[in-house]
Amino acid sequence: MIYAIYIAAAAVVGVLIGFVVLSVTWLKRTVAKNIRSKTTELISVYDDLLEEKSRELAALEAKQATIPQQSVSSREPETAQAEAVAATLPASEMLGMAERSGGAVYRDDTVGKTYLKIRENFSFRMEELLAAVSDVPKTQNSVAGRLLEQLDYDTIFHLATMDANDQVAILRGALPAEEACLLEDYLAGNKTFCVLEFYDHLRALADAESKAVRLRVPVAAANTQTAQAGVEIVPDEEICEGFQMEADQVLYDYCIRAKELR
């Protein structure tokens, strides 16, 4: 009895499996058939669209083939008329028409006024400037500088090998009055004397005294001489207008430099 039940159940399962296989096969064939039919319909629609667009494109090309000849022939009189009008108008009027029509403005009336004002305030003549600088009272050649020129290295070396009293005696007998005053002032402030320390003292005095006037001018305004009337002339490519003057360790700036315009 039990075996009969197993056999019946196996038969039912086999029937169900066969039914499922048949259903899947039928569904597969149906889906494939539907896909092929839909694809064929879409391809036919695309073919129709392509043919329609091809006809429209051919008609448009045929229409455009006749347009260039008409446009060129119709524009030639307009171009000739515009060129004739442009030839009769002066440049200033053409520029005014461009500005009134919203074009770019190429003129600035304030530039000329500004440039004239700059030239008025910063222009100079080298001859007049040198004359004015030469009239300025200057300190005569430094006493300490002159004494340094007299005390060369050989003299200093020979004096340094002597006794301090001998050094002072030789200097007092050889120095002029003004240079001797520097020696006496140094002795008054120092208990001992050494010619090497005195030499350093003179160099410090010479460095502290005023130097020659130095003028920095534009390259175009500089003369071939680099010094004139005791004034050193230095061409400066950065100076556009005016000049700079260095005198008594003070800088007087009356110029416009290129970096200020950048």
C-alpha positions as CSV (number, residue, x, y, z in Angstrom):
1,M,0.0,0.0,0.0
2,I,2.8,2.4,0.9
3,Y,4.6,1.7,-2.4
4,A,1.5,2.5,-4.3
5,I,1.3,5.9,-2.6
6,Y,5.0,6.6,-3.5
7,I,4.4,5.7,-7.1
8,A,1.3,7.9,-7.3
9,A,3.2,10.8,-5.8
10,A,6.1,10.3,-8.2
11,A,3.7,10.2,-11.1
12,V,2.1,13.5,-10.0
13,V,5.5,15.2,-9.6
14,G,6.5,14.0,-13.1
15,V,3.3,15.4,-14.6
16,L,3.9,18.7,-12.9
17,I,7.5,18.9,-14.1
18,G,6.4,18.1,-17.6
19,F,3.8,20.8,-17.4
20,V,6.3,23.4,-16.2
21,V,8.7,22.5,-19.0
22,L,6.0,22.8,-21.6
23,S,4.9,26.1,-20.1
24,V,8.4,27.6,-20.1
25,T,9.0,26.4,-23.7
26,W,5.7,27.9,-24.9
27,L,6.4,31.2,-23.0
28,K,10.0,31.4,-24.6
29,R,8.6,31.0,-28.1
30,T,5.9,33.5,-27.5
31,V,8.3,36.2,-26.1
32,A,10.8,35.6,-29.0
33,K,8.0,36.0,-31.5
34,N,6.8,39.2,-29.9
35,I,10.3,40.7,-29.8
36,R,10.9,39.9,-33.5
37,S,7.5,41.5,-34.5
38,K,8.2,44.6,-32.4
39,T,11.7,45.0,-33.8
40,T,10.4,44.7,-37.3
41,E,7.8,47.3,-36.7
42,L,10.3,49.7,-35.2
43,I,12.7,49.2,-38.1
44,S,10.0,50.0,-40.6
45,V,9.1,53.2,-38.6
46,Y,12.7,54.3,-38.6
47,D,13.0,53.6,-42.4
48,D,9.9,55.8,-43.0
49,L,11.4,58.6,-40.8
50,L,14.8,58.4,-42.6
51,E,13.1,58.6,-46.0
52,E,11.0,61.6,-44.9
53,K,14.1,63.5,-43.6
54,S,16.0,62.7,-46.7
55,R,13.3,64.2,-48.9
56,E,13.2,67.3,-46.6
57,L,17.0,67.7,-46.7
58,A,17.1,67.4,-50.5
59,A,14.4,70.0,-50.9
60,L,16.3,72.4,-48.5
61,E,19.6,72.0,-50.4
62,A,17.8,72.7,-53.6
63,K,16.3,75.8,-52.1
64,Q,19.6,77.1,-50.7
65,A,21.3,76.5,-54.1
66,T,19.4,79.5,-55.5
67,I,19.8,81.9,-52.5
68,P,23.6,82.8,-52.7
69,Q,23.3,84.3,-56.2
70,Q,20.4,86.5,-55.1
71,S,22.0,87.6,-51.8
72,V,25.3,88.5,-53.5
73,S,23.6,90.5,-56.2
74,S,21.4,92.3,-53.7
75,R,24.2,93.2,-51.3
76,E,26.6,94.6,-53.8
77,P,24.8,98.0,-54.1
78,E,24.5,98.3,-50.3
79,T,28.3,97.6,-49.9
80,A,29.2,100.1,-52.6
81,Q,26.9,102.7,-51.0
82,A,28.4,102.1,-47.5
83,E,32.0,102.5,-48.9
84,A,31.0,105.7,-50.7
85,V,29.6,107.2,-47.4
86,A,32.7,106.1,-45.5
87,A,35.0,107.7,-48.0
88,T,33.3,111.0,-47.7
89,L,33.3,111.2,-43.9
90,P,36.3,112.5,-42.0
91,A,38.0,110.2,-39.5
92,S,36.7,112.4,-36.5
93,E,33.1,112.1,-37.7
94,M,33.4,108.4,-38.2
95,L,34.9,108.1,-34.6
96,G,32.0,110.1,-33.3
97,M,29.5,107.9,-35.0
98,A,31.1,104.8,-33.6
99,E,31.0,106.3,-30.0
100,R,27.3,107.4,-30.4
101,S,26.4,104.0,-31.6
102,G,27.8,102.4,-28.5
103,G,31.2,101.5,-29.8
104,A,34.5,101.6,-27.9
105,V,35.8,105.1,-27.0
106,Y,39.4,105.6,-28.2
107,R,39.7,109.2,-27.0
108,D,40.2,110.6,-23.5
109,D,40.3,114.4,-23.3
110,T,41.8,114.3,-19.8
111,V,45.0,112.6,-20.9
112,G,46.5,115.6,-22.7
113,K,45.7,117.9,-19.8
114,T,47.2,115.6,-17.3
115,Y,50.4,115.2,-19.4
116,L,50.8,118.9,-19.8
117,K,50.4,119.3,-16.1
118,I,53.1,116.7,-15.5
119,R,55.4,118.4,-17.9
120,E,54.8,121.7,-16.3
121,N,55.7,120.5,-12.8
122,F,58.5,118.0,-13.5
123,S,60.3,119.3,-16.6
124,F,63.7,120.9,-16.2
125,R,66.8,121.9,-18.2
126,M,70.0,120.3,-17.2
127,E,72.0,123.5,-17.6
128,E,69.7,125.4,-15.3
129,L,69.6,122.6,-12.8
130,L,73.4,122.3,-12.6
131,A,73.6,126.1,-12.2
132,A,71.1,126.0,-9.3
133,V,72.9,123.1,-7.6
134,S,76.3,124.8,-8.1
135,D,75.0,127.9,-6.4
136,V,74.0,126.0,-3.3
137,P,76.6,126.5,-0.5
138,K,78.6,123.3,-0.1
139,T,81.0,122.2,2.5
140,Q,84.6,122.5,1.2
141,N,86.7,119.5,0.7
142,S,86.7,117.6,4.0
143,V,89.7,118.4,6.3
144,A,89.6,114.8,7.5
145,G,89.5,113.7,3.9
146,R,92.6,115.8,3.0
147,L,94.4,114.4,6.0
148,L,93.6,110.9,5.0
149,E,95.1,111.5,1.6
150,Q,98.3,112.7,3.2
151,L,98.6,109.8,5.6
152,D,99.2,107.0,3.2
153,Y,99.7,103.4,4.3
154,D,103.5,103.6,4.3
155,T,103.5,106.7,6.5
156,I,101.0,105.1,8.9
157,F,103.2,101.9,9.0
158,H,106.4,103.9,9.8
159,L,104.7,106.0,12.5
160,A,103.1,102.9,14.1
161,T,106.6,101.5,14.7
162,M,107.6,104.6,16.8
163,D,106.9,105.7,20.3
164,A,103.6,107.5,20.9
165,N,105.4,110.8,21.8
166,D,107.5,110.6,18.6
167,Q,104.3,110.0,16.5
168,V,102.7,113.2,17.9
169,A,105.8,115.2,17.5
170,I,106.2,114.2,13.8
171,L,102.5,114.9,13.0
172,R,102.6,118.3,14.7
173,G,105.6,119.3,12.8
174,A,104.3,118.1,9.4
175,L,100.6,118.9,9.4
176,P,99.1,122.3,8.2
177,A,97.1,124.4,10.6
178,E,93.6,122.9,9.9
179,E,94.8,119.3,9.9
180,A,96.8,120.0,13.1
181,C,93.6,121.2,14.8
182,L,92.1,117.8,14.2
183,L,95.1,116.2,15.9
184,E,94.9,118.5,18.9
185,D,91.1,117.9,19.3
186,Y,91.9,114.1,19.2
187,L,94.6,114.5,21.8
188,A,92.3,116.5,24.1
189,G,89.8,113.7,24.1
190,N,92.2,110.8,24.5
191,K,94.8,110.2,27.2
192,T,96.9,107.9,25.0
193,F,97.8,108.2,21.3
194,C,98.1,105.6,18.6
195,V,98.4,106.6,15.0
196,L,96.2,103.6,13.9
197,E,93.4,104.7,16.2
198,F,93.8,108.3,15.0
199,Y,93.5,107.0,11.4
200,D,90.2,105.3,12.2
201,H,89.0,108.4,13.9
202,L,89.7,110.4,10.7
203,R,87.9,107.9,8.5
204,A,84.8,108.2,10.8
205,L,84.9,112.0,10.5
206,A,85.2,111.8,6.7
207,D,82.3,109.4,6.4
208,A,80.1,111.7,8.5
209,E,80.8,114.8,6.5
210,S,78.7,115.8,3.5
211,K,79.5,114.2,0.1
212,A,79.3,115.6,-3.4
213,V,75.8,116.3,-4.7
214,R,74.4,113.5,-6.8
215,L,71.7,114.0,-9.5
216,R,69.6,111.1,-10.8
217,V,68.0,112.1,-14.1
218,P,66.2,110.3,-17.0
219,V,68.6,108.7,-19.5
220,A,67.5,111.0,-22.3
221,A,68.4,114.1,-20.2
222,A,71.8,112.9,-19.1
223,N,74.9,114.3,-20.7
224,T,77.9,112.3,-21.8
225,Q,79.7,113.6,-18.7
226,T,79.1,111.8,-15.5
227,A,80.3,114.7,-13.3
228,Q,80.1,118.5,-13.9
229,A,80.8,121.4,-11.5
230,G,81.3,119.0,-8.6
231,V,78.0,117.3,-9.2
232,E,77.7,113.6,-10.0
233,I,75.2,112.9,-12.8
234,V,73.6,109.4,-12.7
235,P,71.3,108.3,-15.6
236,D,68.4,106.4,-14.2
237,E,66.2,104.3,-16.5
238,E,63.4,104.1,-14.0
239,I,62.9,107.9,-13.9
240,C,60.3,109.1,-16.5
241,E,60.0,112.8,-15.6
242,G,61.9,115.0,-13.2
243,F,65.0,114.2,-11.1
244,Q,66.3,113.1,-7.7
245,M,69.0,114.9,-5.8
246,E,71.1,113.5,-3.0
247,A,72.8,116.2,-1.0
248,D,74.1,116.3,2.6
249,Q,72.7,112.7,3.2
250,V,69.2,113.9,2.3
251,L,67.2,112.7,-0.8
252,Y,65.1,115.3,-2.6
253,D,62.6,113.5,-4.8
254,Y,61.1,115.5,-7.7
255,C,60.4,112.8,-10.2
256,I,57.9,110.2,-11.4
257,R,59.4,106.7,-11.6
258,A,58.3,103.9,-13.9
259,K,57.2,101.7,-11.1
260,E,54.7,104.3,-9.9
261,L,52.9,104.0,-13.3
262,R,52.6,100.2,-13.3
